[in-house]
Amino acid sequence: MNDQQPAPFEPLREDWQTALAVVAHPDDMEYGAAAAVARWTSQGKRVVYVMVTSGEAGIDSMSPEECRPVREAEQVASAALVGVDVVEFLGHADGVLEYGLTLRRDIARTIRRHRPDIVITTNFRETYGGVMPNQADHIATGRSVLDAVRDAANRWVFPDLLDEGHQPWGGVKELWAAGSPDARHAVDTTDSFEAGVASLKAHRAYLAGLGGDMANAADFLEGFARASGSRLGVRYASSFEVLQLSFE
């Protein structure tokens, strides 16, 4: 039996002004990271959301055509509750994302347009800590985000972006993956936890279709926030894997 306690988390850096969050679906940011976003926007930082899909395959009782506008509207309302006023949808098909050049190019374009200091995504490892396998869209998106950050900085990768007027951007300091089993950092969300819960609850149609434990926003989020908080020495926290992309 292994009684060794997990290592304490290190605090995330907060010496930045602009972050770009690129995730696969509406609701991905809300399962743990939205409370952190609420903290940062309250500090005057700017956070922009980019959804690779519109989550249109996420509600079994609704066709994708019916579901798409519902999920987009819920995501915009959800983001507003944590201080995010720009939400973009790249329009890729939900459930069948593939890592590749098309996805990398589209994400690199958004990075060049918004020119963030930090890029955020969600867990793109194979599992959530060896117990539950990750979802294919999350893996494809996260891997593409990692490469797109470097693509955005290299003028000779995707030269068609230059033709569109998107100049290279190499100013991303770090990539953060929320909820990763390899997380070593976290941010205190004690004061912003309720905003994060409200943000998840705004996905009303999705949660109603989902059912089960994950549809109970407050209880589900509290369990993870308390666990992360205990490793940071606070009540609630959001955890992130940090991939350093510069030497600053």
C-alpha positions as a printed Julia matrix, in Angstrom:
248×3 Matrix{Float64}:
   0.0    0.0     0.0
   1.36   3.41   -1.0
   0.66   6.06    1.64
   2.83   8.71    0.0
   1.01  12.01   -0.31
   1.01  13.84   -3.65
   3.51  16.65   -3.96
   2.29  20.18   -3.25
   1.32  22.28   -6.24
   3.35  25.3    -7.24
   1.45  28.55   -7.86
   0.86  29.49  -11.48
   2.54  32.62  -12.73
   0.26  35.64  -13.02
   2.65  38.12  -14.63
   0.71  38.21  -17.89
  -2.12  40.21  -19.44
  -3.71  38.18  -22.24
  -4.63  34.5   -22.5
  -6.2   32.5   -25.3
  -8.13  29.37  -24.29
  -8.5   26.86  -27.13
 -10.59  23.79  -26.34
 -12.56  21.17  -28.21
 -16.09  21.8   -26.97
 -18.41  24.2   -25.18
 -18.3   23.19  -21.47
 -14.64  22.05  -21.57
 -13.41  25.2   -19.83
 -16.24  25.04  -17.31
 -15.19  21.68  -15.87
 -12.56  23.19  -13.58
 -10.85  26.05  -15.4
 -13.61  28.66  -15.53
 -13.14  29.57  -11.86
  -9.51  30.38  -12.64
 -10.61  32.51  -15.57
 -12.97  34.42  -13.27
 -10.05  35.16  -10.96
  -7.9   36.44  -13.82
 -10.52  38.64  -15.43
 -11.23  40.19  -12.03
  -7.55  41.18  -12.0
  -8.01  43.01  -15.3
  -6.51  40.31  -17.48
  -8.09  39.54  -20.85
  -9.1   35.98  -21.72
 -10.52  34.93  -25.09
 -12.26  31.59  -25.68
 -11.96  29.58  -28.9
 -14.08  26.44  -29.37
 -12.78  24.1   -32.05
 -16.27  22.58  -32.42
 -19.7   23.75  -31.36
 -20.37  20.6   -29.37
 -23.18  19.74  -31.73
 -22.84  15.97  -31.18
 -23.05  16.32  -27.41
 -26.78  15.92  -26.7
 -28.27  12.59  -27.7
 -31.85  13.87  -27.9
 -30.99  16.74  -30.28
 -29.74  16.56  -33.86
 -26.47  18.38  -34.57
 -28.32  21.02  -36.58
 -30.66  21.71  -33.67
 -27.97  21.39  -31.04
 -25.32  23.69  -32.54
 -26.99  27.07  -31.91
 -28.11  25.98  -28.44
 -24.62  25.0   -27.36
 -23.04  28.09  -28.89
 -25.5   30.35  -27.08
 -24.92  28.53  -23.79
 -21.16  28.9   -24.17
 -21.37  32.64  -24.85
 -23.61  33.12  -21.79
 -21.35  30.89  -19.69
 -18.21  32.79  -20.67
 -19.8   36.14  -19.83
 -20.3   34.97  -16.24
 -16.52  34.74  -15.77
 -15.66  37.96  -17.58
 -14.99  36.59  -21.09
 -16.64  38.69  -23.8
 -15.09  37.09  -26.9
 -16.01  33.5   -27.8
 -15.13  32.14  -31.23
 -16.14  28.86  -32.9
 -13.88  27.31  -35.52
 -16.6   25.08  -36.94
 -14.86  21.71  -36.96
 -17.09  18.66  -36.66
 -17.75  17.5   -33.11
 -16.7   13.98  -32.16
 -14.45  13.31  -35.14
 -11.57  15.75  -34.68
  -8.24  14.59  -36.0
  -4.8   15.91  -35.2
  -3.34  17.34  -38.37
  -2.33  20.3   -40.48
  -5.81  21.73  -40.97
  -6.48  21.96  -37.24
  -2.97  23.26  -36.52
  -3.36  25.97  -39.15
  -6.72  27.13  -37.82
  -5.42  27.34  -34.27
  -2.19  29.04  -35.36
  -4.33  31.64  -37.12
  -6.22  32.43  -33.91
  -2.97  32.71  -31.97
  -1.55  35.15  -34.5
  -4.74  37.21  -34.43
  -5.03  37.45  -30.64
  -1.28  37.43  -29.78
  -1.62  36.06  -26.24
   0.97  35.76  -23.49
  -0.5   32.43  -22.29
  -2.37  29.73  -24.19
  -4.75  27.46  -22.27
  -6.22  24.11  -23.3
  -7.5   21.04  -21.47
  -5.93  17.7   -20.67
  -4.61  16.02  -23.8
  -2.94  13.05  -22.12
  -4.28   9.57  -22.83
  -6.14   9.29  -19.51
  -7.32  11.29  -16.53
  -4.7    9.75  -14.27
  -4.83   6.15  -15.43
  -8.45   5.51  -14.45
 -10.62   6.98  -17.18
  -9.51   7.27  -20.82
  -9.55  10.75  -22.27
 -11.89  11.7   -25.1
 -10.46  11.69  -28.63
 -11.41  15.32  -29.4
  -9.58  16.52  -26.29
  -6.41  14.69  -27.28
  -6.49  15.9   -30.88
  -7.16  19.49  -29.85
  -4.53  19.68  -27.14
  -1.81  18.17  -29.31
  -2.74  20.55  -32.1
  -2.69  23.54  -29.75
   0.81  22.65  -28.57
   2.14  22.49  -32.11
   0.12  25.49  -33.27
   1.79  27.7   -30.67
   5.11  26.96  -32.34
   3.58  27.18  -35.8
   2.28  30.65  -34.98
   5.82  31.81  -34.25
   7.39  30.48  -37.46
   6.75  32.54  -40.58
   7.78  29.65  -42.83
   5.09  27.31  -41.46
   1.69  27.95  -43.05
   2.89  30.83  -45.27
  -0.7   31.26  -46.46
  -1.39  32.87  -43.07
   1.02  35.62  -44.07
  -0.98  36.11  -47.25
  -4.05  36.57  -45.04
  -2.21  39.28  -43.11
  -1.46  37.28  -39.96
   2.09  38.05  -38.89
   4.03  35.55  -36.76
   3.59  35.66  -33.01
   6.25  34.16  -30.75
   5.15  35.82  -27.54
   3.44  32.83  -25.9
   5.33  32.19  -22.66
   3.61  28.99  -21.56
   0.91  26.52  -22.53
  -1.37  25.41  -19.69
  -3.45  22.21  -19.81
  -6.29  22.25  -17.3
  -7.12  19.05  -15.45
  -4.06  17.16  -16.63
  -2.88  14.15  -14.6
   0.62  15.64  -15.03
  -0.38  18.91  -13.36
   2.27  20.38  -11.06
   0.81  23.88  -10.74
  -2.45  25.4    -9.56
  -4.16  28.72   -8.9
  -6.25  29.69   -5.88
  -9.93  29.84   -6.88
 -11.42  30.15   -3.41
 -12.9   33.57   -4.13
 -13.97  32.76   -7.69
 -15.26  29.2    -7.22
 -18.94  30.19   -7.23
 -18.49  32.05  -10.51
 -17.03  28.88  -11.98
 -20.04  26.87  -10.78
 -22.44  29.41  -12.28
 -20.53  29.23  -15.54
 -20.99  25.46  -15.75
 -24.66  25.7   -14.75
 -25.22  28.0   -17.73
 -24.88  24.92  -19.96
 -28.44  23.98  -19.06
 -29.4   21.93  -22.1
 -26.1   20.07  -22.1
 -26.26  19.21  -18.39
 -29.88  18.1   -18.7
 -28.92  15.72  -21.49
 -25.78  14.54  -19.71
 -27.28  13.45  -16.4
 -25.28  11.62  -13.73
 -22.65  13.03  -11.39
 -21.14  15.38  -13.96
 -24.47  17.18  -14.31
 -24.37  18.21  -10.62
 -22.2   21.25  -11.22
 -21.53  22.35   -7.64
 -20.76  18.92   -6.18
 -18.68  17.75   -9.13
 -16.54  20.89   -9.23
 -16.15  21.1    -5.48
 -14.59  17.65   -5.22
 -11.83  18.47   -7.68
 -11.36  22.03   -6.41
 -10.92  20.84   -2.83
  -8.42  18.17   -3.87
  -6.36  20.7    -5.81
  -6.73  23.28   -3.06
  -5.3   20.89   -0.48
  -2.15  20.59   -2.57
  -1.85  24.37   -2.91
  -2.65  25.12    0.73
  -5.96  26.88    0.02
  -9.64  25.93    0.1
 -10.24  25.65   -3.65
  -7.87  25.6    -6.62
  -7.71  24.77  -10.33
  -4.78  22.63  -11.47
  -2.79  22.89  -14.69
   0.08  21.15  -16.44
   2.55  23.83  -17.49
   4.58  23.5   -20.67
   7.21  26.22  -20.88
   7.62  27.7   -24.32
  10.14  30.45  -23.69
  13.07  31.08  -21.37
  11.55  34.19  -19.79
